[in-house]
Amino acid sequence: MEKKKIIFKINGVEKTVEVEPNKTLLWLIREVLKLKGTKKACERGDCGLCTVLLNGEPVKSCLVLAVEVDGSEIVTVEGLSRDGELTP
């Protein structure tokens, strides 16, 4: 399958990666970017453990294709911390 180049920001850092069109955002976050705070569980969108902010809106990353985030801004749980601490 032919890969597509995508450019996006994650937790304030611009990234450029090539992904296959059938890979999910969850796969990209965990397997390519090695950010393990976004959890993999049901992979059907039922549980919400994989929720991230995509352009400021919560989405279940297991239901979003990675190619769909081209030009977007993503925030994971790692991006919510300030000085290494999570605050309510």
Contacts in CASP RR format, 6 or more apart in sequence:
PFRMAT RR
TARGET T0000
AUTHOR 0000-0000-0000
METHOD contacts of the structure
MODEL  1
MEKKKIIFKINGVEKTVEVEPNKTLLWLIREVLKLKGTKKACERGDCGLC
TVLLNGEPVKSCLVLAVEVDGSEIVTVEGLSRDGELTP
1 20 0 8 1.000
1 21 0 8 1.000
1 22 0 8 1.000
2 20 0 8 1.000
2 21 0 8 1.000
3 18 0 8 1.000
3 19 0 8 1.000
3 20 0 8 1.000
4 18 0 8 1.000
4 19 0 8 1.000
4 20 0 8 1.000
4 21 0 8 1.000
4 67 0 8 1.000
4 70 0 8 1.000
5 16 0 8 1.000
5 17 0 8 1.000
5 18 0 8 1.000
6 16 0 8 1.000
6 17 0 8 1.000
6 18 0 8 1.000
6 19 0 8 1.000
6 66 0 8 1.000
6 67 0 8 1.000
6 69 0 8 1.000
6 70 0 8 1.000
6 71 0 8 1.000
7 14 0 8 1.000
7 15 0 8 1.000
7 16 0 8 1.000
7 70 0 8 1.000
7 71 0 8 1.000
8 14 0 8 1.000
8 15 0 8 1.000
8 69 0 8 1.000
8 70 0 8 1.000
8 71 0 8 1.000
8 72 0 8 1.000
8 73 0 8 1.000
8 74 0 8 1.000
9 15 0 8 1.000
9 71 0 8 1.000
9 72 0 8 1.000
9 73 0 8 1.000
9 74 0 8 1.000
10 29 0 8 1.000
10 33 0 8 1.000
10 35 0 8 1.000
10 73 0 8 1.000
10 74 0 8 1.000
10 75 0 8 1.000
10 76 0 8 1.000
11 35 0 8 1.000
11 74 0 8 1.000
11 75 0 8 1.000
11 76 0 8 1.000
11 78 0 8 1.000
11 79 0 8 1.000
12 73 0 8 1.000
12 75 0 8 1.000
12 79 0 8 1.000
15 33 0 8 1.000
17 28 0 8 1.000
17 32 0 8 1.000
17 33 0 8 1.000
19 28 0 8 1.000
19 32 0 8 1.000
19 66 0 8 1.000
19 67 0 8 1.000
21 65 0 8 1.000
21 67 0 8 1.000
22 65 0 8 1.000
23 65 0 8 1.000
23 66 0 8 1.000
23 67 0 8 1.000
24 61 0 8 1.000
24 62 0 8 1.000
24 63 0 8 1.000
24 64 0 8 1.000
24 65 0 8 1.000
24 66 0 8 1.000
25 52 0 8 1.000
25 54 0 8 1.000
25 59 0 8 1.000
25 61 0 8 1.000
25 62 0 8 1.000
25 64 0 8 1.000
25 65 0 8 1.000
25 66 0 8 1.000
25 68 0 8 1.000
25 69 0 8 1.000
25 74 0 8 1.000
26 38 0 8 1.000
26 40 0 8 1.000
26 43 0 8 1.000
26 50 0 8 1.000
26 61 0 8 1.000
26 62 0 8 1.000
26 64 0 8 1.000
27 66 0 8 1.000
28 66 0 8 1.000
28 69 0 8 1.000
29 35 0 8 1.000
29 38 0 8 1.000
29 52 0 8 1.000
29 61 0 8 1.000
29 74 0 8 1.000
29 76 0 8 1.000
30 36 0 8 1.000
30 38 0 8 1.000
30 40 0 8 1.000
35 76 0 8 1.000
35 78 0 8 1.000
37 76 0 8 1.000
37 77 0 8 1.000
37 78 0 8 1.000
38 49 0 8 1.000
38 50 0 8 1.000
38 51 0 8 1.000
38 52 0 8 1.000
38 61 0 8 1.000
38 76 0 8 1.000
38 77 0 8 1.000
39 49 0 8 1.000
39 50 0 8 1.000
40 49 0 8 1.000
40 50 0 8 1.000
40 62 0 8 1.000
41 47 0 8 1.000
41 48 0 8 1.000
41 49 0 8 1.000
41 50 0 8 1.000
42 48 0 8 1.000
42 49 0 8 1.000
42 62 0 8 1.000
43 62 0 8 1.000
44 62 0 8 1.000
45 60 0 8 1.000
45 62 0 8 1.000
45 63 0 8 1.000
48 60 0 8 1.000
50 60 0 8 1.000
50 61 0 8 1.000
50 62 0 8 1.000
51 58 0 8 1.000
51 59 0 8 1.000
51 60 0 8 1.000
51 61 0 8 1.000
52 58 0 8 1.000
52 59 0 8 1.000
52 61 0 8 1.000
52 74 0 8 1.000
52 75 0 8 1.000
52 76 0 8 1.000
52 77 0 8 1.000
53 59 0 8 1.000
53 74 0 8 1.000
53 75 0 8 1.000
54 64 0 8 1.000
54 69 0 8 1.000
54 72 0 8 1.000
54 73 0 8 1.000
54 74 0 8 1.000
55 72 0 8 1.000
55 73 0 8 1.000
56 73 0 8 1.000
56 75 0 8 1.000
77 86 0 8 1.000
80 86 0 8 1.000
81 87 0 8 1.000
END
